[in-house]
Amino acid sequence: MTDANFPLTADSDFDDLPRTLRRERDARAREAREREQRAREGRGMDAALGDPPSYLSRARSTPTSYDSEPVAASVRSFDVPFGRLVVFFLKAALAAIPALMLLGVVLYFAGKGLEAYFPELVRMKIMITFPGG
């Protein structure tokens, strides 16, 4: 068994951010250090603030303000390769087999429980007969 020592407080140095968020945080910290260094070199405030950071220059598809109103959106295309779609549905069909068996067992015991507590309930039996036999 592996021995994992996780800190119990939230203000420790344990970094559990996803890789993309860590990269973004590191990029912002690096750009802040570069701006401070340019400002200390004496090139003036205009040179330090001249170009925006790279994370601000990217086009954003989501609004930056978070209102209580949801943003209207609609899905116009959903591109899934046919092979992956077939594999997904085969996995779903195989996963449904144990689920149906479990559902049958649960319904069987629920019916037996109802029959035990309410014997006056009418049970219906389907009689299958073959002519001439």
C-alpha positions in Angstrom: 0.0 0.0 0.0 1.4 3.4 -0.9 2.1 5.9 1.8 0.6 9.3 0.7 1.0 12.1 3.1 -1.5 14.8 2.3 -1.5 18.1 4.3 -4.6 18.6 6.4 -4.8 22.4 6.0 -5.7 24.4 3.0 -3.0 27.0 3.4 -0.1 24.6 3.0 2.1 24.4 -0.1 0.4 21.3 -1.5 -0.5 22.0 -5.1 -3.5 20.1 -6.3 -4.5 22.3 -9.2 -4.9 20.8 -12.7 -1.9 21.1 -15.0 -3.6 23.8 -17.2 -4.4 26.0 -14.2 -0.9 25.6 -12.8 0.6 26.6 -16.2 -1.7 29.6 -16.3 -0.8 30.6 -12.8 2.9 30.2 -13.5 2.6 32.2 -16.7 0.9 35.1 -14.9 3.6 35.0 -12.2 6.4 35.0 -14.8 4.8 38.0 -16.6 4.4 39.9 -13.3 8.1 39.3 -12.5 9.1 40.5 -16.0 7.0 43.7 -15.6 8.6 44.4 -12.2 12.0 43.8 -13.7 11.3 46.2 -16.6 10.0 48.8 -14.2 13.1 48.5 -12.0 15.4 48.8 -14.9 14.2 52.4 -15.3 12.6 52.1 -18.7 9.6 54.0 -17.3 6.0 53.2 -16.6 5.0 53.3 -20.3 7.4 50.5 -21.2 6.3 48.4 -18.3 2.6 48.7 -19.2 3.0 48.8 -23.0 2.1 45.3 -24.0 -0.7 43.4 -22.3 0.0 39.9 -20.8 -0.5 37.0 -23.1 -3.4 35.6 -21.1 -5.3 38.8 -21.6 -4.8 38.9 -25.4 -6.6 35.7 -26.1 -10.1 35.9 -27.5 -12.6 34.8 -24.9 -15.8 33.0 -25.9 -17.5 33.4 -22.5 -18.4 36.6 -20.8 -16.3 37.8 -17.9 -19.2 38.9 -15.8 -21.2 36.3 -14.0 -24.8 37.4 -13.7 -27.6 35.4 -12.2 -29.1 35.1 -15.7 -27.9 32.1 -17.8 -26.3 32.8 -21.1 -28.4 31.7 -24.1 -26.6 29.0 -26.1 -27.5 26.3 -28.6 -25.5 23.3 -29.9 -25.4 23.4 -33.6 -23.0 20.6 -34.3 -21.8 17.5 -32.5 -19.0 15.8 -34.3 -18.2 12.3 -33.1 -16.4 9.7 -35.3 -18.6 6.8 -36.2 -16.2 4.2 -34.7 -16.1 5.8 -31.3 -19.9 6.1 -31.3 -20.2 2.4 -32.1 -17.8 1.5 -29.3 -19.7 3.8 -26.9 -23.0 2.1 -27.6 -21.5 -1.4 -27.4 -20.1 -0.5 -23.9 -23.5 0.9 -22.9 -25.3 -2.3 -24.0 -22.8 -4.5 -22.1 -23.2 -2.3 -19.0 -27.0 -2.6 -19.3 -27.0 -6.4 -18.8 -25.9 -6.4 -15.1 -28.1 -3.4 -14.5 -31.2 -5.2 -15.9 -30.3 -8.4 -13.9 -30.1 -6.3 -10.7 -33.4 -4.5 -11.5 -35.0 -7.9 -12.0 -33.8 -9.2 -8.6 -35.0 -6.0 -6.9 -38.4 -6.2 -8.5 -38.7 -9.9 -7.7 -38.0 -9.3 -4.0 -40.3 -6.2 -4.0 -43.1 -8.4 -5.4 -42.5 -11.2 -2.9 -42.5 -8.5 -0.1 -45.8 -7.2 -1.3 -47.2 -10.7 -1.6 -46.1 -11.4 2.0 -47.6 -8.2 3.5 -50.7 -8.1 1.3 -51.9 -11.6 0.6 -55.2 -10.4 -0.7 -53.6 -8.8 -3.7 -54.6 -10.7 -6.9 -51.8 -12.5 -8.6 -52.1 -13.0 -12.3 -50.7 -16.0 -13.9 -50.4 -16.4 -17.6 -51.3 -19.9 -18.7 -49.8 -21.0 -21.9 -51.6 -23.9 -23.5 -50.9 -25.7 -26.7 -53.8 -27.2 -28.6 -53.8 -31.0 -28.8 -51.2 -31.4 -26.2 
